[in-house]
Amino acid sequence: MARVWIEDRENHAEYQESMEKWQAAKRAGSKRKPPGRWRVRWYGPDNKGKALTFAKLPQAEAEVHAITARLDKGSYRDPKSGKAATKIVAEEWFTSKRKIGRTTRHDYRELLDNYVIPKWGDWQVSAIQWEDVSAWLTELETQPGKSGKTLGPARIIKTYRVLSMVMKHAVFSKRISASPCHDHELPRPDDEDEHVYLTYDQLERLALVAGEYRLLILTLGYCGIRWAEASAIKTGRLLVPQRRIRIVQNYTDVKGVLALGPVKNHEKRSVPLPRSFADELGDLGRGKGQGDLLFTAPGGGPLRYNNFRNRVFDPAVKEAGLTGMGITPHKLRHTAASLAIAAGADVKVIQLMLGHKDAAMTLNVYGHLFPDRLDEVADALDVGRKVALALADASVTPSE
């Protein structure tokens, strides 16, 4: 049973002294509330003494019941912990993120420093209410961001999610009982230009005009791997006889510094390699060490995305007659997905190939590309029903 009790401070010297000061201040015109006579005392889960004062006994009694119930149920939180500044909770949350990659960590840090902490940093974490967050979302939509331009829907959603994770940390650390970041209407992402699907002819034409990087374009367009993964493929992970490429690392570029790290979602995988250019990739890696990069910059070393876009990819797009489609090296994975789906690959295969966390994500992104197979289901049911009817007819003996 939790130990919570009420203390009457009427005869306490400190209380009488506080009352005298308050009365003098009141006579001088102060509107400050009088000191609380009734003190609620208890021991928290850490066995440290806690206390709150109240002006009226019924208020203190209500608090005793509330604290006792929370202590007995294990849902107790220190009332004073909610007074922590949001910037302190935000830093605690950021420090606790041990599994995120360099790019995600940099993104979180940037959103914290530019939008979350400037707005909420000095607020007590318990003071942030649902309506405050809703008003903030409207501000993000209508007011200029750090760059001077209004934020796009995707950036607003990411910013909101960072605050949401900070508040979730506040709940877990028992500073607040519930997060104000729930059930908010977020802007709709403008992703109409996100998916670009090239045909076989368009992909081959693009690869052809890319010159020495033809095989890289084919790998991106048929294997569905991310740019950061393709640029980190090492020769030893190219398995030509098995027609597989092992994807275990990727390059991240944070403020111009490249570093090898784990793949996104930590989804190490093997992707299928079309036989039609597998041997050519093998030739490309011939003479290199097992730990050497398969695709490299002209002077050696890892490829950098912006340099590749500006010097190779964008000119190739123009020469191939694909200008205006919004195609990028990364979006070639959409082409790989669409071609694989059209070839009959099921959702689980596509998920593994692309390195999605689960099949639900794959369906959310590419579900519209899977063929409508409702007629196939109906036809299969008809076959089964015809067999059942034929067996039933054969088992019935005609009456004489």
N, C-alpha and C positions, 0 to 999 in steps of 0.2 A: 504494500500500500504506500502510495507516495506521501511524503511528509510535507504538508503545506499548512501554514497557519497565519493568523492575523495578530498583529501587535498594535495595541492602543498607545499612541505616542503622547497622549495628553500631558502626562507627568514627566516626560523626558526633557531634560535641560535643553538639548539641541532644538527640540520642537518649540519649547516656550521662547527661546531666543529668536527662532525664525519667525514666530508669531508677532513678537514685539517689533521686529524690523518691518514685517509686512504691514502692521497697523500704522507705524510711523510713515511708511511710504504711501499708504492709503490716504492718510490725512493730508499728505503733500500732493495728492491728486493722482497717484499711480492706480492703474487699472489691473495690476498684476493679480493673479489668482492667489489665494492663501495657500500656505503649505499644507500638504496632505496629513491628516491626523492618523489615518489608518494605514499601516504598512503590512503588505502581504509578503511573507518570507517563505522561501523554499530552497531545496537543494536540487540542482539540475542533474542530468545524467553524468556529468563530469564530477559530481560530488562537491561542487563549489556552491557557496551560498549566493542566492539571488534575492532581489527585493524590488518592489514597486509600491508607491504610496498613492493613496486615494483620499479625496476629501470626504466622501460619505461611506458609511459602513456597508450599505447594500452593494455599492460598486466593488468594494474589497471582497465581499462574500462571493459575488459573481465570478470574480477573477480566481478565487480559490477553487471554485468548482471547475472552472475551465482548465486551469493548470493541472489540477489533480487528474482530470479526465485524459488530458494529453499525455501526462507522464505514465498513467496506467496503460494507455493504448500504444505507447511508443511513438506518438506523433508530436511529441513536445519539440518546441523550438524556443530558444531564448528570445523574449520580446525585444531585447536591445540589439540582437544580431541583425534585425531588419533595418537598423539605422546605418549600416555600413554603406559607404559611398559606392555607387555602381561601378566606378572606375577600379575600385579595389577588387570587386567581384569579377569584373571583366579580366583583370590581369590574372586572377586565380584560375579562371576558366582557360585562358590562353596558355598558361603554363601547364595545365593538365592535358593538353592535346599532344600526346606522345606518338601517335601513329600517323599523323598527317604528313604529306610530302612537302618539299620545299616550296612549290608553287602555291599550294593551298595555304601553307603557313604565311607566306608573304601576302596573299590575298586577304586572309583574316586580319593580319596586322594592319594592312592598309585601310580596311573598312572600319576597324576599331578606331584608328587614329584620326581618320577623316570624317567619320559620320556618327559612330556610336558614342565614343567618349566625349567629343565636343558637345553633343546634345544631352547625354544622360550622366556623364561622369560625376558631377557633383550632387546628383539626386540621391537621396536615400533609396536603397533598392526596394524597400517596402512601399515607397511613396508612388512608384510608377503604376498607373492604372491603365486599364484596357483603353479607355477613351484617349489617354495621353499618347499611347502608341498609335492609335488610329489617326490622330491629328498629325503625328510625325510622318506617317506614310504619305499623307496628303502634301506635307511640306517637301518630302523627297521628290514627289511627282512634279511639283510646280516651281520649286526654287532651284537656282543654279547649284550644281555640285562643285567639287573642288576645282574642276577644270574650267568652270565658268559656264558650262552647258548643263542642261537638265539631264538627270540620269535616265538611262533606258530602263525598260521594265525588268530585264534580267538582272541589272545591277541593283535595282531597288529590292528585288526579291532576295538577292544574296545578302544585302545589308540587313534586311529584316531578319533573315535566318541567323545571322551572327548575333544580333540582339536576343533572338529567341533562345539560342544556345547559352548565352550568358545568363538569362533569366532561369533557364532550366537548371543550370549549375546552382543558382541561388536557391531553387527548390530543393535540390539534392543536398545542399549544405545546410538546409533547414533555416535559411534566412527569411524565406517567405513560404507561405503555404500553397500558393498557386501562381502560375506564371500569367502575366497580362498579355503574353504573345500567343494567342489562340483565336481561331475563327475570324481572323482578319481577312478582308477582301483584298487580295493582292492584284497588281496590274497583270494583264495577260501578256505573256512573253510574245514579242514580235518575231516569230520563228518561221514566217512564210518562206524566207529565202535560205533557210538553213539546209534544206535537203535538195541536193542536186544529184540527179541520176543520169550518168552518161550511158550511152549504148555501147555495145562492143566496138562498133566502128569508130565512135568518138574517142573512146579510151585508147584504142590502138593508134589512132592518128595523133593524139596528144603525146603518147609515149614515143612515137617515131620522131617527132620534131624536137623532143627533149634531148636528142643527141646522146652523149655519154651517160645520161641519167635515165635512159629508156627503161632499164630494168627496175629502177627505183619506182618509176611511175606505175609500171605493171604490178609490182609488189603491193603498192598502196591501193591500186584499183581492183585487184583480184583477191588479195588476202585480208583486206579490211583492218589492217593494223593502224594505229595512230602514228602521226608523224614522229612524235617523240620516241616511240618504240622502234620505228624503222631506222631512225638515225643512230640507234644504239645496238643494232644487230651485230653480233660478232661472228666471225667466220665459223667458229666452232659450234655455233648454234644453228647453222644451216645444215639440215639433214637431207641431202639430195636423194639418196636411195629410198628413204621413207617418205619423201615429198612432204616434209614438214619444216617449219621454222619455229624454234623455241623462243618465246617472248618472255623474258625474265627481268629486263631492265628497261629504263627509258632515261632520256636526257631531259633535265629541267633547266630552263634559262631564267634566272632571276637577276635582274639588273645587269645583264650582260655576262653573268658568270654561269658557265655550263657545269653541270654535275650529274654523274650517274646515280640513279636511285631506283627503288622498286617501282614496278608498273602500277598504274592507277588501280585502285581497289585491291592492290596486292594480288591481282588475278594472273599469276603465272600460267602460261598455256602454250599449247602447240597449235599452230594454224596450218591449214592445208595449203600446199603449194602446187599449182597446176604443173603437170608434167611438161607442158608445151614450152615453158621457159625455165624449168628447174635446172636443166643441165647448163644453161647459160649462166645462171647464178653461181653454179659450181665452178665454172670457168673464171668468173669474176673473183672468186675467193681463192683460186689456185695461186700458190706462192706466198700466201699470207699466213701468219701464225693463227692458232686457234683463238687467241685473245684479241686479234686485230679487228677493226671495224670493217664490215662488208662494204658499206657505202661511206665515202669520205669526201671532204671538200677538195677542190682542185689542187691545193697545195698540201694535202694530207690533213689529218685531224678530223674531228667531228663536223658534220654539217650544221650550219646555223639556219634557222627557219627563215628569217628575214632576208638573208643573203640569197638563199635558194629561191625564194619567191621573186625577188627583184631581178636576179641575174639569169635564172633558168625557167622557172615555172610560168610566171606571167608572160614573158615573151613567147613561150611555147603555146600557151592558151591562145594568144593572139594569132600566131602562125597557123594554128589548127582550126581557126575559125570558130572558136568557142567563147569569144568575148561577150560579156553581158549575161552570162549564165551564173556568175557568182561562184565559179568553181575555185577551190583552194586545195592545197595538198591534203589537208585534214579531211575535207569533205569527200575525198575520193573513197573513204570508207563507206559512205552512203551508197556509192556506186557498187562497191563490193557486196554490200548487203542486198541490194536490189537484184543484182545478177544471180547471187546465190539462191535467193528466194524464188526467182523465176525458173531456176534450174531444178527446183523441187526440194531444197534443203528445208528441214523443219526448224522450228523456233529455237530448240535447244542447241542445234548445230550453229545457228547464227549467233546465239548468245556466247558460246564458247569461242567462236572465231573472233568476235569483236571485243571480247573481254568484258562484257557487261556483268554487273554484280549478280543479276538473276534474270530469268526469262521474262518476268513481268516488265522489266525495263525495256527489253528488246521489243516486246509487243507494244508498249506505249509509243516507242519511236517508229517502228516499222510495221505495225499491225495492219495498216491500210494496204501494204504491198502483198500480203498473203492472199492467195486466190480464194474466192468464195467457193467453199466446198460443200455447201448445204445440199446441192443436188446430188453430190456423191453419197452423202449420208442417206438421203431419201432412197436413192437407187439401191444401196446396200440393204436397207430395211426391206425394200420390195423383194429382193432376192431371198432373204431369209424367210419372209412371209410366204412366198410361193412354195418354198421347200416344205414349210410346216403344213401348208394346206394340202400339198400332194400326199404327205405322210398321213395326214388325218383322213383323207379320202380313201387311201389304200387300207386303212385299218377298220373302216366301216363295212360290215357284212350286209349285203342287200337282204331285206326281209322277203320271205317266200309268200 
